[in-house]
Amino acid sequence: MFDLLIEIGQTMRNNKLRTALTGIAVAWGIFMLIILLGASRGVRDNFESNVSADDTNVLTVLGGYTSKPHKGYKEGRRITLKTSDMAVIKHDNPRQVSSVAAFASVDTAKISTERDALTNGFKAVYPRVLKGNNLTLKSGRFINERDIQACRRVMIIHEKNARLLFGDDKDAVGKTVRSMGLAWTVVGVYSHPWRSQSYAPYTTLKSITGNDDRAYMLEVVMDGLKTEQDGENAEAKARESIAKNHNNFAPDDRGAVWIINQFTNYLTNKAALGYLDLAMWVIGIFTLLSGIVGVSNIMFVSVRERTHEIGIRRAIGAKPRSILTQVVAESIAITTLFGYIGVVMGMITLEIITSMFEEMKGAIVDLDIAIKVTLALIIAGSLAGLFPAMKATKVKPVEALRDE
């Protein structure tokens, strides 16, 4: 084995330029494979970190327009959700529905202080919005169940809006704002990359507006969803319950009630990320193959140049297996050496990318990827040297000794 390693090293030194040019192609292929796999891992991890299990088991329900006649009612009618739909959905599906919350949007309400005013209104919500929308509290608290039960006039605002209304988001908690002609107490300040609306208790808005039964949106939290079929069944049952409560559209009229099924969307996105991983492997492998073809060509040239040497070895008793082993080992050595140079460069590049872009912080090469890339290198090196090695074993000693 030691003699074999010495011989491989001598062969690479005798053909430095040719070995280096071929090795660069291999290193580039591995480099691209590492970058692609790391980027794919970063996208997948970023997706997983932004979606919790509680967020996926949710049906977001919105009123729509009927798409067909029902019980004398014409198609094209606007269907407005009701607050009473919450109790019906929960009652009809006690084992599958964990909770139901209603939401309303007051887009025309102005929120003001003596310093400034906001004109984008607020959302009337239930406490689960804090987790469902991935809001991060900077100070104070979010809406709680006591706010809902007591219909308290409290409000949570974005840190940017807090600075606009009070000059400093740190001093906003406990201060008062005016909206809809009433005073509201700011109990919390939150941060979010792109959400900036204000939030108030849903029941408080209903008490102010006369407790009408209209709801802007419903969120149904489901339990026990495992497959895409489970998600579709849950969606159908929720629509049937709402149709029964309204009694003016067909239970199978998908246009009357729009349902965003976050569970099936999650499964679809997860499957798409799996295809992304596969695509990255395919692109990376084909890029690597360009270098492997170069290694194979180099080994064919090497075999041709060493025909006389191979003939002498065969003449003094070398077995075809030893010739095969030597050529394949040389191919693996070239591929592995320059392949790991590509691995190191790829890891350094990923470190730079993750330090520059927060959303790509998961773009790393872990042990699993390292093992896969190592196996890819060994297999690629073996394949690159296999056909030249087979040609070398077919060299006849007598003809080889005559070769100049």
C-alpha positions as CSV (number, residue, x, y, z in Angstrom):
1,M,0.0,0.0,0.0
2,F,2.8,2.4,0.9
3,D,4.6,1.7,-2.4
4,L,1.3,2.4,-4.2
5,L,0.9,5.8,-2.5
6,I,4.5,6.7,-3.5
7,E,3.9,5.7,-7.1
8,I,0.7,7.7,-7.2
9,G,2.5,10.8,-5.8
10,Q,5.3,10.4,-8.3
11,T,2.8,10.2,-11.2
12,M,1.1,13.4,-10.1
13,R,4.4,15.2,-9.7
14,N,5.6,14.2,-13.2
15,N,2.4,15.6,-14.7
16,K,1.8,18.7,-12.6
17,L,0.1,21.0,-15.1
18,R,-2.1,18.3,-16.5
19,T,-3.1,17.1,-13.0
20,A,-3.7,20.6,-11.8
21,L,-6.0,21.6,-14.7
22,T,-8.0,18.4,-14.4
23,G,-8.2,18.8,-10.6
24,I,-9.5,22.4,-10.9
25,A,-12.5,21.0,-12.9
26,V,-13.2,18.5,-10.1
27,A,-12.8,21.1,-7.4
28,W,-15.2,23.4,-9.2
29,G,-17.8,20.7,-9.5
30,I,-17.6,19.8,-5.8
31,F,-17.6,23.5,-4.9
32,M,-20.8,24.1,-6.8
33,L,-22.4,20.9,-5.3
34,I,-21.6,22.2,-1.7
35,I,-22.9,25.6,-2.5
36,L,-26.1,24.3,-4.0
37,L,-26.8,21.8,-1.2
38,G,-26.0,24.4,1.5
39,A,-28.3,27.0,-0.1
40,S,-31.1,24.4,-0.3
41,R,-30.5,23.5,3.3
42,G,-30.7,27.2,4.2
43,V,-34.0,27.7,2.4
44,R,-35.5,24.5,4.0
45,D,-34.4,25.5,7.5
46,N,-35.7,29.0,7.1
47,F,-39.0,27.6,6.0
48,E,-39.2,25.2,8.9
49,S,-38.2,27.9,11.5
50,N,-41.0,30.2,10.3
51,V,-43.7,27.6,10.4
52,S,-44.6,25.9,13.7
53,A,-46.9,22.9,14.1
54,D,-49.6,25.1,15.6
55,D,-49.5,27.4,12.5
56,T,-49.9,24.6,10.0
57,N,-53.0,23.0,11.6
58,V,-55.1,26.1,10.8
59,L,-58.0,26.8,8.4
60,T,-58.4,30.5,7.5
61,V,-62.0,31.1,6.5
62,L,-63.2,34.1,4.5
63,G,-66.6,34.9,3.1
64,G,-66.9,34.7,-0.7
65,Y,-69.5,34.7,-3.4
66,T,-71.9,31.8,-4.2
67,S,-71.1,30.0,-7.5
68,K,-74.4,28.2,-7.9
69,P,-78.1,28.6,-6.9
70,H,-79.4,27.0,-3.7
71,K,-82.9,26.8,-2.3
72,G,-84.2,29.6,-4.5
73,Y,-81.2,31.9,-3.9
74,K,-79.3,33.0,-7.0
75,E,-75.6,32.6,-7.6
76,G,-73.2,35.5,-7.2
77,R,-74.4,36.5,-3.8
78,R,-72.0,37.8,-1.2
79,I,-71.6,35.6,1.9
80,T,-70.6,37.3,5.1
81,L,-69.3,35.2,7.9
82,K,-71.0,35.3,11.3
83,T,-69.6,35.2,14.8
84,S,-72.1,32.4,15.5
85,D,-70.2,30.3,13.0
86,M,-67.6,29.8,15.6
87,A,-69.8,27.8,18.0
88,V,-71.4,25.8,15.1
89,I,-68.0,24.7,13.8
90,K,-66.8,23.7,17.2
91,H,-70.1,21.9,18.0
92,D,-70.1,19.9,14.8
93,N,-66.5,18.8,15.0
94,P,-65.7,18.4,18.8
95,R,-62.8,15.9,18.3
96,Q,-61.1,17.5,15.4
97,V,-61.5,21.3,16.1
98,S,-59.3,22.6,18.9
99,S,-60.5,26.2,18.9
100,V,-62.1,28.7,16.6
101,A,-61.4,32.5,16.7
102,A,-63.0,35.4,14.8
103,F,-61.3,38.4,13.4
104,A,-62.4,41.8,12.1
105,S,-60.6,44.6,10.3
106,V,-61.4,48.3,11.0
107,D,-59.4,49.8,8.1
108,T,-61.0,53.3,8.3
109,A,-60.3,53.9,12.0
110,K,-57.7,56.5,12.9
111,I,-55.4,56.0,15.8
112,S,-54.1,59.3,17.2
113,T,-52.2,61.0,20.0
114,E,-51.3,64.7,20.4
115,R,-48.1,64.0,18.6
116,D,-49.3,62.2,15.4
117,A,-51.8,59.8,14.0
118,L,-52.1,56.5,12.1
119,T,-54.7,56.0,9.4
120,N,-54.4,52.3,8.6
121,G,-56.9,51.2,11.3
122,F,-56.5,48.1,13.4
123,K,-57.4,44.4,13.6
124,A,-59.8,43.0,16.2
125,V,-58.4,39.6,17.1
126,Y,-58.1,36.8,19.7
127,P,-54.9,36.0,21.7
128,R,-53.6,33.3,19.3
129,V,-52.7,35.9,16.7
130,L,-49.4,36.5,18.7
131,K,-48.1,33.0,17.9
132,G,-50.0,32.5,14.6
133,N,-48.4,35.6,13.1
134,N,-45.0,35.2,14.6
135,L,-45.1,38.5,16.4
136,T,-42.3,39.3,18.8
137,L,-43.2,41.4,21.9
138,K,-40.6,44.1,22.7
139,S,-42.4,45.4,25.8
140,G,-45.7,44.9,27.6
141,R,-48.0,42.1,26.7
142,F,-50.4,40.9,24.1
143,I,-54.2,40.5,24.3
144,N,-55.2,37.9,26.8
145,E,-58.4,36.0,27.7
146,R,-59.3,38.6,30.4
147,D,-59.3,41.3,27.8
148,I,-61.6,39.2,25.6
149,Q,-64.0,38.5,28.5
150,A,-64.1,42.0,29.9
151,C,-64.1,43.7,26.5
152,R,-61.3,45.9,27.5
153,R,-60.2,48.9,25.4
154,V,-56.6,47.9,25.0
155,M,-54.3,48.0,22.0
156,I,-51.0,46.5,20.8
157,I,-49.0,48.5,18.3
158,H,-45.9,48.0,16.2
159,E,-42.6,49.5,17.4
160,K,-42.4,51.8,14.4
161,N,-45.9,53.2,15.1
162,A,-45.0,53.6,18.8
163,R,-42.1,55.9,17.8
164,L,-44.4,57.8,15.5
165,L,-47.2,58.3,18.1
166,F,-45.0,58.8,21.3
167,G,-41.5,59.6,20.0
168,D,-40.0,56.4,21.7
169,D,-41.3,52.9,21.6
170,K,-39.9,52.2,25.1
171,D,-42.3,54.6,26.7
172,A,-45.5,53.6,24.8
173,V,-46.8,50.9,27.2
174,G,-49.4,52.4,29.6
175,K,-50.0,55.4,27.4
176,T,-53.3,56.3,25.8
177,V,-54.4,56.6,22.2
178,R,-57.7,57.6,20.7
179,S,-59.7,55.6,18.1
180,M,-63.3,55.5,17.1
181,G,-64.0,58.4,19.5
182,L,-62.8,56.4,22.5
183,A,-59.6,56.2,24.6
184,W,-57.5,53.0,24.4
185,T,-54.6,51.9,26.6
186,V,-51.5,50.6,24.9
187,V,-50.5,47.4,26.7
188,G,-47.8,46.1,24.3
189,V,-45.3,46.9,21.6
190,Y,-44.3,44.3,19.1
191,S,-41.8,43.9,16.2
192,H,-42.2,42.1,12.9
193,P,-40.3,42.2,9.6
194,W,-43.3,43.4,7.6
195,R,-46.5,43.4,9.7
196,S,-47.2,46.8,11.2
197,Q,-51.0,46.9,12.0
198,S,-52.4,47.5,15.4
199,Y,-54.4,44.9,17.4
200,A,-57.3,45.2,19.8
201,P,-59.7,42.5,21.4
202,Y,-62.3,41.2,19.1
203,T,-65.1,41.4,21.7
204,T,-64.3,45.0,22.4
205,L,-64.9,46.0,18.8
206,K,-68.2,44.0,18.9
207,S,-69.4,45.7,22.0
208,I,-68.6,49.1,20.5
209,T,-70.4,48.4,17.2
210,G,-73.5,47.0,18.8
211,N,-72.6,43.3,18.9
212,D,-73.6,42.6,15.3
213,D,-73.0,39.0,14.2
214,R,-70.7,39.8,11.3
215,A,-67.1,38.4,11.2
216,Y,-64.4,39.4,8.8
217,M,-62.5,36.1,9.1
218,L,-62.4,32.9,11.1
219,E,-59.4,30.8,12.1
220,V,-60.1,27.2,12.9
221,V,-57.3,25.3,14.8
222,M,-57.5,21.6,14.0
223,D,-56.1,18.5,15.8
224,G,-54.9,15.2,14.5
225,L,-54.1,16.2,10.9
226,K,-51.5,13.8,9.4
227,T,-52.2,13.5,5.7
228,E,-53.4,15.8,2.9
229,Q,-56.7,13.9,2.9
230,D,-57.2,14.7,6.5
231,G,-56.7,18.4,5.7
232,E,-59.2,18.3,2.8
233,N,-61.8,16.5,5.0
234,A,-61.4,19.1,7.7
235,E,-61.9,21.9,5.2
236,A,-65.1,20.2,3.8
237,K,-66.5,19.7,7.3
238,A,-65.9,23.4,8.2
239,R,-67.6,24.5,5.1
240,E,-70.6,22.2,5.7
241,S,-71.0,23.6,9.3
242,I,-71.0,27.2,8.0
243,A,-73.5,26.3,5.2
244,K,-75.8,24.8,7.8
245,N,-75.6,27.9,10.0
246,H,-76.3,30.3,7.1
247,N,-78.8,28.0,5.2
248,N,-78.4,30.1,2.0
249,F,-75.7,28.3,0.1
250,A,-74.8,24.7,-0.8
251,P,-72.4,22.9,1.5
252,D,-70.1,22.0,-1.5
253,D,-70.0,25.5,-2.9
254,R,-66.3,26.4,-2.6
255,G,-66.9,29.9,-3.9
256,A,-69.3,30.8,-1.1
257,V,-66.7,30.3,1.6
258,W,-63.0,30.7,0.8
259,I,-60.8,28.5,3.0
260,I,-57.0,28.8,3.1
261,N,-55.9,25.3,4.2
262,Q,-52.5,26.0,5.8
263,F,-52.0,22.3,6.5
264,T,-52.2,21.2,2.9
265,N,-50.2,24.3,1.8
266,Y,-47.5,23.2,4.3
267,L,-47.4,19.7,2.9
268,T,-47.2,21.1,-0.7
269,N,-44.4,23.5,0.2
270,K,-42.5,20.7,2.1
271,A,-42.8,18.4,-0.9
272,A,-41.6,21.3,-3.2
273,L,-38.5,21.7,-0.9
274,G,-37.8,18.0,-1.3
275,Y,-37.8,18.4,-5.0
276,L,-35.5,21.4,-4.6
277,D,-33.0,19.2,-2.7
278,L,-33.2,16.6,-5.5
279,A,-32.7,19.3,-8.2
280,M,-29.7,20.7,-6.4
281,W,-28.1,17.2,-6.2
282,V,-28.8,16.6,-9.9
283,I,-27.3,20.0,-11.0
284,G,-24.3,19.5,-8.7
285,I,-23.7,15.9,-9.9
286,F,-23.8,17.0,-13.5
287,T,-21.4,19.8,-12.8
288,L,-19.1,17.3,-11.0
289,L,-19.3,15.0,-14.0
290,S,-17.6,17.5,-16.2
291,G,-14.6,17.3,-14.0
292,I,-14.8,13.5,-13.7
293,V,-14.8,13.2,-17.5
294,G,-11.5,15.2,-17.5
295,V,-10.0,12.8,-14.9
296,S,-11.0,9.8,-17.0
297,N,-9.4,11.4,-20.1
298,I,-6.2,12.1,-18.1
299,M,-6.1,8.5,-17.0
300,F,-6.6,7.2,-20.6
301,V,-3.6,9.4,-21.6
302,S,-1.6,8.1,-18.6
303,V,-2.3,4.5,-19.5
304,R,-1.2,5.2,-23.1
305,E,2.0,6.8,-22.0
306,R,2.8,4.0,-19.6
307,T,2.1,1.2,-22.0
308,H,5.7,0.1,-22.0
309,E,5.9,0.2,-18.2
310,I,2.7,-1.8,-17.9
311,G,4.1,-4.4,-20.4
312,I,7.2,-4.8,-18.3
313,R,5.2,-5.3,-15.1
314,R,3.0,-7.9,-16.8
315,A,6.1,-9.6,-18.2
316,I,7.6,-10.1,-14.7
317,G,4.4,-11.5,-13.3
318,A,2.2,-8.6,-12.3
319,K,-1.5,-9.6,-12.3
320,P,-4.2,-7.7,-14.1
321,R,-5.8,-7.0,-10.7
322,S,-2.7,-5.1,-9.5
323,I,-2.7,-2.9,-12.7
324,L,-6.4,-2.3,-12.3
325,T,-5.9,-1.3,-8.6
326,Q,-3.1,1.1,-9.4
327,V,-5.0,3.0,-12.2
328,V,-8.2,3.2,-10.2
329,A,-6.3,4.3,-7.0
330,E,-4.6,7.1,-9.0
331,S,-8.0,8.3,-10.3
332,I,-9.5,8.3,-6.8
333,A,-6.5,10.1,-5.4
334,I,-6.8,13.0,-7.9
335,T,-10.6,13.2,-7.5
336,T,-10.4,13.1,-3.7
337,L,-7.6,15.6,-3.3
338,F,-9.1,18.3,-5.5
339,G,-12.6,17.3,-4.4
340,Y,-11.8,18.2,-0.8
341,I,-10.2,21.4,-1.9
342,G,-13.6,22.2,-3.4
343,V,-15.3,21.1,-0.2
344,V,-13.2,23.5,1.9
345,M,-13.7,26.4,-0.5
346,G,-17.5,25.7,-0.5
347,M,-17.7,25.7,3.3
348,I,-15.8,29.0,3.5
349,T,-18.1,30.5,0.9
350,L,-21.2,29.3,2.8
351,E,-19.8,30.9,6.0
352,I,-19.5,34.2,4.2
353,I,-23.0,33.9,2.8
354,T,-24.5,33.1,6.2
355,S,-22.7,36.0,7.9
356,M,-24.0,38.4,5.2
357,F,-27.6,37.2,4.9
358,E,-29.7,36.5,8.0
359,E,-32.3,34.5,6.1
360,M,-29.6,32.1,4.9
361,K,-28.3,31.3,8.4
362,G,-29.2,27.6,7.9
363,A,-27.0,27.3,4.8
364,I,-24.4,25.0,6.4
365,V,-22.7,21.8,5.5
366,D,-23.5,19.3,8.2
367,L,-22.1,15.8,8.8
368,D,-24.9,14.2,6.6
369,I,-24.0,16.3,3.6
370,A,-20.2,15.8,4.2
371,I,-20.7,12.0,4.2
372,K,-22.8,12.1,1.0
373,V,-20.2,14.3,-0.7
374,T,-17.4,11.9,0.4
375,L,-19.2,9.0,-1.1
376,A,-19.9,10.9,-4.3
377,L,-16.1,11.6,-4.5
378,I,-15.1,8.0,-4.0
379,I,-17.7,6.7,-6.5
380,A,-16.8,9.4,-9.1
381,G,-13.1,8.7,-8.7
382,S,-13.7,5.0,-9.1
383,L,-15.8,5.5,-12.3
384,A,-13.3,7.9,-13.7
385,G,-10.5,5.4,-13.5
386,L,-12.5,2.2,-14.2
387,F,-12.5,2.3,-18.0
388,P,-8.8,3.4,-18.4
389,A,-7.9,0.7,-15.8
390,M,-9.8,-2.0,-17.8
391,K,-7.9,-0.9,-20.9
392,A,-4.6,-1.2,-19.0
393,T,-5.4,-4.8,-18.0
394,K,-5.9,-5.7,-21.7
395,V,-2.4,-4.7,-22.6
396,K,-0.5,-7.7,-23.9
397,P,3.1,-7.9,-22.5
398,V,4.7,-8.7,-25.9
399,E,3.0,-5.8,-27.8
400,A,3.6,-3.4,-24.9
401,L,7.4,-4.2,-24.8
402,R,7.5,-3.3,-28.5
403,D,5.7,0.1,-27.9
404,E,7.9,3.1,-28.1
